[in-house]
């Protein structure tokens, strides 16, 4: 038996629902290992095909979706057809969360919580159905980036985006670096990481009148269809702009400059793993 591995095959950027934390942005790095026998080319599987086939399957599956633990008590899921899905979560006889979107924007896990172990089994099952017969097993390792400094989990939706970023609940686990007069300001990094802990970033023009007085309604029409979500106000933060990583970095830099106008600021905001934007004021 031979084994082939590809580390850092891709990053799954997604959000998941948690009954206490709310909508939580997450980023999982994907490593893959293929067990099998050598084919006529002396390979288990061509590296190029690993990237084309397996990476594509992962990116078109769980990536940029809202992951829902379908067996969570208090959760109801309705799929009126194969194109749309609506979700509600009630606790103590009160609606705590509601959501509706095209079906492809949601990834269901048959568990009462979202975990690496359960997601890995579902993804492995799918990938094992795609590989040729000489590949006897596809194994995944899902892991978070090792971050020694402050970071935060954020979720959002970009209705103007032509790809899957338009989905109203997807997110990232992201580092932040802040430099004050060219020196790293770890206290300010900690302050903003705390402010954005498990946050949903709202674009102001997307906030609608809510029929539920205890929840904020965010909704819009996008290329993929209609998206709506109703959220706990304490888990939201409103921007006057869209919530691209460039505009997030600009927002933080402008807030710092307004509070400390005599200092020079540089904000390096990450969007998941090893990518992001820099704003300087």
Buried (B, 14 or more C-beta within 10 A) or exposed (E): EBEBEBEEBBBBBBBBBBBEEBBBBBBBBBBBBBBBEEBEEEBBBEEEEBBEBBBEBBBEBBBBBBBBBBEBEBBEBEEEEEEBBBBBBBEEEEBBBBBBBBBBBBBBBEBBEBBBEBBBBBBBEBBBEEBEEBBBBBBBBBEEBEEEEBBBBBBBBBBEBEEBBBBBBBBBBBBBBBBBEEEEBEEBBBBBBEEBBBBBBBBEEBBEEBEBEEBBBBBBEBEBBEBBBBBBEEBBBBBEEBBBBBBBBBBBBBBBBEEBEEEEBBBBBBBBBEEBBBBEB
